Amino acid sequence: MNVRPFKRPDRYAHELSKMLGEILFKEIDLSSIGFVTITHVKMSKDLKLARVYLSVLNRKVNKSAVEKYFKAKKGVIRGVLGSMIRSKSVPDLIFFYDETYEEVEKLDRLLNKIHLKK
């Protein structure tokens, strides 16, 4: 029996992440938002839904603006993705703003402040 280290949704999410990164780089105008990074993609077990987590380098753009922008561009992204993907169907995409880096930065500032007080 062939045992793979990762489940199919994980492998699919990894490939989808690479494709979405390429689409954002080549096909979508991100000048109004700034530099966008796909931090994580999580697939449903049936591969019909992809939760895409995004991080933005531009501090002036708020989280709801990023989510609205990608919600509006979802059809275009899925269309391009459909021409790239070799699957029966293109998963539905839901975009979320990933606040992980902001939280890490906040914790780092707090730790530095504590360290300076000693």
Sequence and secondary structure as in RCSB ss.txt:
>XXXX:A:sequence
MNVRPFKRPDRYAHELSKMLGEILFKEIDLSSIGFVTITHVKMSKDLKLARVYLSVLNRKVNKSAVEKYFKAKKG
VIRGVLGSMIRSKSVPDLIFFYDETYEEVEKLDRLLNKIHLKK
>XXXX:A:secstr
    SS HHHHHHHHHHHHHHHHHHHTS  TTT  EEEEEEEE TTSSEEEEEEEES TTS HHHHHHHHHHHHH
HHHHHHHHH  SSS  EEEEEE  HHHHHHHHHHHHHHHHHH 
